């Protein structure tokens, strides 16, 4: 399997269809075969791309066609991936302690 297909399939599990432009934004060697060496890079690139997805409409309905995706699932995936790969989680609401 090539990296581009791997990335598309990872997002399809959440109901998200990526465009070719999205894949270029993630931008790895999209035509390379997935190996143990570049799979980690692909997974980190996927996690880093997630916040930009949340800026998009989460459901679209037009002329009898409807499409939506699992927003909570993608947020949960992002949170897990940040912990797994040591990335800063920019989406979680973390409690803050303020001393007066």
C-alpha positions as CSV (number, residue, x, y, z in Angstrom):
1,X,0.0,0.0,0.0
2,X,1.3,3.5,-0.8
3,X,1.3,6.3,1.8
4,X,-1.4,8.3,0.1
5,X,-3.8,5.4,0.2
6,X,-2.9,4.7,3.8
7,X,-3.7,8.3,4.8
8,X,-7.0,8.3,2.9
9,X,-8.1,5.0,4.5
10,X,-7.2,6.3,8.0
11,X,-9.5,9.3,7.5
12,X,-12.3,7.2,5.8
13,X,-12.8,5.4,9.1
14,X,-14.2,8.7,10.4
15,X,-16.2,9.4,7.3
16,X,-13.8,12.0,6.0
17,X,-12.9,12.1,2.3
18,X,-9.6,13.8,1.6
19,X,-8.9,15.8,-1.6
20,X,-5.6,15.6,-3.5
21,X,-4.9,19.1,-2.1
22,X,-5.4,17.7,1.5
23,X,-2.9,15.0,0.7
24,X,-0.4,17.5,-0.6
25,X,-0.9,19.5,2.7
26,X,0.0,16.4,4.6
27,X,2.8,16.0,2.1
28,X,5.0,13.0,2.6
29,X,6.3,10.7,-0.2
30,X,2.7,9.9,-1.1
31,X,3.7,7.5,-3.9
32,X,6.1,5.5,-1.6
33,X,5.2,2.2,-0.2
34,X,4.3,2.2,3.5
35,X,7.2,0.7,5.6
36,X,7.8,0.5,9.3
37,X,10.2,3.5,8.9
38,X,7.8,5.9,7.2
39,X,4.5,4.7,8.8
40,X,5.4,6.6,12.0
41,X,6.0,9.8,9.9
42,X,2.6,9.3,8.2
43,X,0.8,8.8,11.5
44,X,2.4,12.0,13.0
45,X,1.6,14.0,9.8
46,X,-2.0,12.7,10.0
47,X,-2.3,13.9,13.7
48,X,-0.8,17.3,12.8
49,X,-3.4,17.7,10.0
50,X,-6.5,17.0,12.2
51,X,-6.9,20.6,13.6
52,X,-7.3,22.0,10.1
53,X,-10.1,19.5,9.5
54,X,-12.1,20.9,12.4
55,X,-12.3,24.3,10.6
56,X,-14.5,22.7,7.9
57,X,-18.2,22.0,7.9
58,X,-18.9,18.7,9.6
59,X,-22.0,17.9,7.5
60,X,-23.1,18.9,4.1
61,X,-26.6,18.4,2.6
62,X,-27.4,19.4,-0.9
63,X,-30.0,18.2,-3.5
64,X,-30.8,15.0,-1.5
65,X,-27.1,14.3,-0.9
66,X,-25.9,14.3,2.7
67,X,-22.5,13.7,4.1
68,X,-21.2,14.0,7.6
69,X,-18.3,12.8,9.7
70,X,-17.6,11.7,13.2
71,X,-16.2,14.9,14.8
72,X,-15.9,13.4,18.3
73,X,-14.2,10.3,16.9
74,X,-11.6,12.5,15.1
75,X,-11.0,14.6,18.2
76,X,-10.5,11.4,20.3
77,X,-8.1,10.1,17.7
78,X,-6.2,13.4,17.7
79,X,-5.9,13.4,21.5
80,X,-4.7,9.8,21.5
81,X,-2.2,10.4,18.7
82,X,-0.8,13.5,20.5
83,X,-0.2,11.4,23.6
84,X,1.2,8.4,21.5
85,X,3.6,10.5,19.5
86,X,4.5,13.2,22.1
87,X,2.8,16.1,20.3
88,X,1.2,19.1,21.9
89,X,-2.6,18.6,22.0
90,X,-4.0,21.9,20.9
91,X,-7.7,20.8,20.9
92,X,-8.3,19.5,24.4
93,X,-9.8,21.7,27.0
94,X,-7.4,21.2,29.9
95,X,-8.2,22.7,33.3
96,X,-6.2,25.7,34.2
97,X,-5.4,26.7,37.8
98,X,-5.3,30.4,38.5
99,X,-4.1,31.8,41.8
100,X,-5.4,35.2,42.8
